[in-house]
Amino acid sequence: MSTTALINLVRNGGYQVRRRALLTSRLLADDKRLTAVCQSSTTERRASRFDPDGSGRPATWDAFGIWDNRIDEPILLPPSIKYGKLIPKISLAKVGCASQIGKRKENEDRFDYAQLTDDVLYFAVYDGHGGAAAADFCAKYMEKYIQEFLSQEKNLETVLTKAFLEIDNAFARHAHLSVDATLLNAGTTATVALLRDGIELVVASVGDSRALLCRKGKALKLTIDHTPERKDEKERIKKCGGFIVWNSLGQPHVNGRLAMTRSIGDLDLKNSGVTAEPETKRVQLHHASDSFLVLTTDGINFMVNSQEICDFINQCHDPPEAAHVVTEQAIQYGTEDNSTAVIVPFGAWGKYKNSEVNFSFTRSFASSGRWA
């Protein structure tokens, strides 16, 4: 779509124009042009902006990169001009989140989301271990460090990497100054997503909390768990002087203590290769086919596989309901751990419902778990 056309759309309807009304007005205008063409020639069908293949079938919002659904949002004009397609504003009021304690004595999961700048949104989950101190620290200060580096750096992957390393150093200083010696063994996973201009999505993670994108109804994994099962992670731990021990259940742990190879905190394992440096991934959203982003902790991940998470969410009316359903399903499937989900809706929310999906109190465990 041309810059002139985008500006005209906003002038006609304002920044808060609703998508259905906007499409209808443009279709009516195009119908008039097509009528004039048909009067002059009945043997040749002409293509137009709303009939690009000359088939006579009217275009839908998919052609513009947005699906007309239950979430009506204003259009972000500058990004739409920059990327040449309509981009909806992602409203934090539509974000869904839920956290369940499970059978644990304490909920060590934390989550957060916020608007950091005019064009950058922040979403995060943290799963603490050895107490909630490290997760609390991240939930309180990660936003601050990201904002600090956003003012210095345009590359969001670099911003997140610097923020993870800096908050790990800050927690170390805090722990060493504290009289609470247990802080030296406290740690947390961190899965953080930044969304810029409603279209540029960047995710960074350490540990085994996850992020996935639902694209055309299918789960697209944006993170890979940092565990000793990974050959590259195991080799790095050994090169740094650490070792891997398998417990009685066949689960590997770094130095016999930690089930992950990257985390924020866990200061006693830093010399054994446990690092806070995240792995990052950048994705450009396609609002015609991308339904939502979901961040989850391992209380969900070890019981519900990625595609099941997508299917459950796609059955729900809105993200708050979906977050509740996903965490409840993990409990029904037998999780004993804390379970947390943060769900961010995109342009194709509600588009890929699967009528064959049913919520259940039982399941086949062969299709679930860490590797699903």
KATACOR-V666992 format. One record per residue. RES is the residue in one letter. SS is DSSP state (H for helix, E for strand, - for the rest). BURIAL is 1 if it has 16 or more other ideal C-beta (glycine too) atoms within 10 Angstrom, else 0. D_LAST is the distance of its C-alpha to the last C-alpha in Angstrom with 1 decimal. Layout:
((RES,SS,BURIAL,D_LAST) (RES,SS,BURIAL,D_LAST))
This chain:
((M,-,1,40.0) (S,-,0,43.1) (T,H,0,44.0) (T,H,0,47.1) (A,H,0,45.2) (L,H,1,42.7) (I,H,0,45.7) (N,H,0,47.5) (L,H,1,44.6) (V,H,1,44.7) (R,H,0,48.5) (N,H,0,48.5) (G,H,1,46.1) (G,-,0,45.6) (Y,-,0,42.5) (Q,-,0,41.5) (V,-,1,41.8) (R,-,0,39.5) (R,H,1,37.6) (R,H,0,38.8) (A,H,0,42.4) (L,H,1,42.1) (L,H,1,40.7) (T,H,0,43.3) (S,H,0,46.2) (R,H,1,45.1) (L,H,0,44.6) (L,H,0,48.1) (A,H,0,49.6) (D,H,1,48.0) (D,H,0,49.3) (K,H,0,52.8) (R,H,0,52.5) (L,H,1,51.2) (T,H,0,54.1) (A,H,0,56.6) (V,H,0,55.1) (C,H,0,55.3) (Q,H,0,58.9) (S,H,0,59.8) (S,-,0,57.8) (T,-,0,56.5) (T,-,0,55.5) (E,-,0,52.9) (R,-,0,49.8) (R,-,0,49.1) (A,-,0,45.7) (S,E,0,45.2) (R,-,0,42.8) (F,-,1,41.6) (D,E,1,41.9) (P,-,0,40.7) (D,-,0,40.7) (G,-,0,43.9) (S,-,0,42.3) (G,-,0,43.9) (R,-,0,40.6) (P,-,0,40.4) (A,-,1,37.7) (T,-,0,35.2) (W,H,1,33.7) (D,H,1,30.9) (A,H,1,33.6) (F,H,1,34.1) (G,-,1,30.4) (I,-,1,30.2) (W,-,1,29.5) (D,-,1,32.1) (N,-,1,30.4) (R,-,0,30.9) (I,-,1,30.6) (D,-,0,33.8) (E,-,1,34.2) (P,-,1,37.0) (I,E,1,36.7) (L,-,1,36.5) (L,H,1,39.5) (P,H,0,39.6) (P,H,1,35.9) (S,H,1,36.5) (I,H,1,39.5) (K,H,0,37.8) (Y,H,1,34.9) (G,-,0,37.0) (K,-,1,35.0) (L,-,1,34.9) (I,-,1,32.5) (P,E,1,32.2) (K,-,0,32.6) (I,-,1,29.5) (S,-,0,31.0) (L,H,0,29.8) (A,H,0,31.2) (K,H,1,28.5) (V,-,1,25.6) (G,E,1,23.8) (C,E,1,22.7) (A,E,1,22.2) (S,E,1,21.8) (Q,E,1,21.8) (I,-,0,23.0) (G,-,1,21.3) (K,-,0,23.1) (R,-,0,23.9) (K,-,0,27.6) (E,-,0,27.0) (N,-,1,24.7) (E,-,1,24.0) (D,E,1,21.8) (R,E,1,23.8) (F,E,1,23.5) (D,E,1,26.0) (Y,E,1,27.0) (A,E,0,30.3) (Q,E,0,32.4) (L,-,1,33.4) (T,-,0,35.8) (D,-,0,37.1) (D,-,0,34.3) (V,E,1,31.3) (L,E,1,29.0) (Y,E,1,26.9) (F,E,1,23.7) (A,E,1,22.0) (V,E,1,20.1) (Y,E,1,20.9) (D,E,1,19.6) (G,E,1,22.6) (H,E,1,23.0) (G,-,1,26.3) (G,-,1,27.7) (A,-,1,27.3) (A,H,1,29.9) (A,H,1,27.7) (A,H,1,25.6) (D,H,1,29.0) (F,H,1,30.5) (C,H,1,27.8) (A,H,1,28.0) (K,H,0,31.7) (Y,H,1,32.3) (M,H,1,29.4) (E,H,1,30.9) (K,H,0,34.3) (Y,H,1,33.2) (I,H,1,31.3) (Q,H,1,34.5) (E,H,0,36.6) (F,H,1,34.8) (L,H,1,34.6) (S,-,0,38.4) (Q,-,0,38.5) (E,-,0,35.7) (K,-,0,34.5) (N,-,0,31.3) (L,H,1,28.6) (E,H,1,26.3) (T,H,0,29.4) (V,H,1,30.1) (L,H,1,26.8) (T,H,1,26.9) (K,H,1,30.4) (A,H,1,29.7) (F,H,1,26.9) (L,H,1,29.3) (E,H,1,32.3) (I,H,1,30.8) (D,H,1,29.7) (N,H,0,33.3) (A,H,1,34.6) (F,H,1,32.7) (A,H,1,34.0) (R,H,0,37.5) (H,H,1,37.1) (A,H,1,35.9) (H,H,0,38.7) (L,H,0,41.3) (S,-,0,40.1) (V,-,0,41.7) (D,-,0,38.3) (A,H,0,37.1) (T,H,0,33.7) (L,H,1,32.8) (L,H,1,32.6) (N,H,1,29.5) (A,-,1,27.9) (G,E,1,25.0) (T,E,1,22.3) (T,-,1,19.3) (A,E,1,20.2) (T,E,1,18.4) (V,E,1,21.3) (A,E,1,21.8) (L,E,1,25.3) (L,E,1,26.4) (R,E,1,29.7) (D,-,1,31.9) (G,-,1,29.3) (I,-,1,27.7) (E,E,1,26.8) (L,E,1,23.5) (V,E,1,22.8) (V,E,1,20.0) (A,E,1,20.3) (S,E,1,18.2) (V,E,1,18.6) (G,-,1,16.4) (D,-,1,13.0) (S,-,1,13.7) (R,E,1,12.1) (A,E,1,13.7) (L,E,1,12.7) (L,E,1,15.3) (C,E,1,15.6) (R,E,1,17.6) (K,-,0,19.2) (G,-,1,16.8) (K,E,0,13.6) (A,E,1,11.2) (L,E,1,12.3) (K,E,0,10.7) (L,-,1,13.8) (T,-,1,12.9) (I,-,0,11.4) (D,-,1,11.4) (H,-,1,14.7) (T,-,1,14.5) (P,-,1,16.7) (E,-,0,14.1) (R,-,0,14.7) (K,H,0,17.8) (D,H,0,19.5) (E,H,1,19.1) (K,H,1,20.3) (E,H,0,23.3) (R,H,1,24.2) (I,H,1,24.4) (K,H,0,26.6) (K,H,0,28.8) (C,-,0,29.5) (G,-,0,30.6) (G,-,1,27.7) (F,-,0,26.1) (I,E,1,22.9) (V,E,0,23.3) (W,E,0,20.9) (N,-,0,21.6) (S,-,0,22.3) (L,-,0,18.6) (G,-,0,17.7) (Q,-,0,16.3) (P,E,1,17.9) (H,E,1,20.1) (V,E,1,22.4) (N,-,1,26.0) (G,-,0,24.7) (R,-,0,24.2) (L,E,1,21.3) (A,-,1,17.6) (M,-,1,17.3) (T,-,1,19.4) (R,E,1,20.3) (S,-,1,21.8) (I,E,1,24.9) (G,E,1,27.4) (D,-,1,27.0) (L,H,1,30.4) (D,H,1,31.0) (L,H,1,28.2) (K,H,1,29.2) (N,H,0,31.3) (S,H,1,28.4) (G,-,1,26.4) (V,-,1,24.4) (T,E,1,24.9) (A,-,1,24.8) (E,-,0,24.6) (P,-,1,21.7) (E,E,0,19.7) (T,E,1,20.5) (K,E,1,19.7) (R,E,0,22.2) (V,E,1,21.7) (Q,E,0,24.6) (L,-,1,24.0) (H,-,1,25.1) (H,-,1,26.1) (A,-,1,26.7) (S,-,1,23.0) (D,E,1,21.2) (S,E,1,20.8) (F,E,1,19.6) (L,E,1,18.0) (V,E,1,16.0) (L,E,1,15.8) (T,E,1,14.0) (T,-,1,14.4) (D,H,1,12.3) (G,H,1,13.9) (I,H,1,11.8) (N,H,1,8.5) (F,-,1,8.4) (M,-,1,9.3) (V,-,1,8.1) (N,-,1,5.1) (S,H,1,6.8) (Q,H,0,8.7) (E,H,1,9.8) (I,H,1,11.1) (C,H,1,13.0) (D,H,1,14.3) (F,H,1,15.6) (I,H,1,17.3) (N,H,1,18.8) (Q,-,1,20.6) (C,-,1,22.3) (H,-,0,25.8) (D,-,0,25.4) (P,H,1,23.2) (P,H,0,24.7) (E,H,0,24.0) (A,H,1,20.4) (A,H,1,19.8) (H,H,1,21.4) (V,H,1,19.5) (V,H,1,16.0) (T,H,1,17.3) (E,H,0,19.1) (Q,H,1,16.2) (A,H,1,14.3) (I,H,1,17.7) (Q,H,0,18.1) (Y,-,1,14.9) (G,-,0,16.4) (T,-,1,15.5) (E,-,0,18.5) (D,-,1,17.9) (N,-,1,19.1) (S,E,1,17.0) (T,E,1,18.1) (A,E,1,17.5) (V,E,1,19.7) (I,E,1,19.8) (V,E,1,22.2) (P,E,1,23.4) (F,-,1,24.4) (G,-,1,26.7) (A,-,1,24.6) (W,-,1,23.8) (G,-,1,24.2) (K,-,1,24.3) (Y,-,1,21.2) (K,-,0,21.4) (N,-,0,19.9) (S,-,0,22.3) (E,-,0,20.1) (V,-,0,17.8) (N,-,0,19.1) (F,-,0,18.5) (S,-,0,18.3) (F,-,0,19.1) (T,-,0,17.1) (R,-,1,13.7) (S,-,0,12.0) (F,H,0,10.0) (A,H,0,8.8) (S,H,0,6.2) (S,-,1,5.3) (G,-,0,5.6) (R,-,0,5.8) (W,-,0,3.8) (A,-,1,0.0))
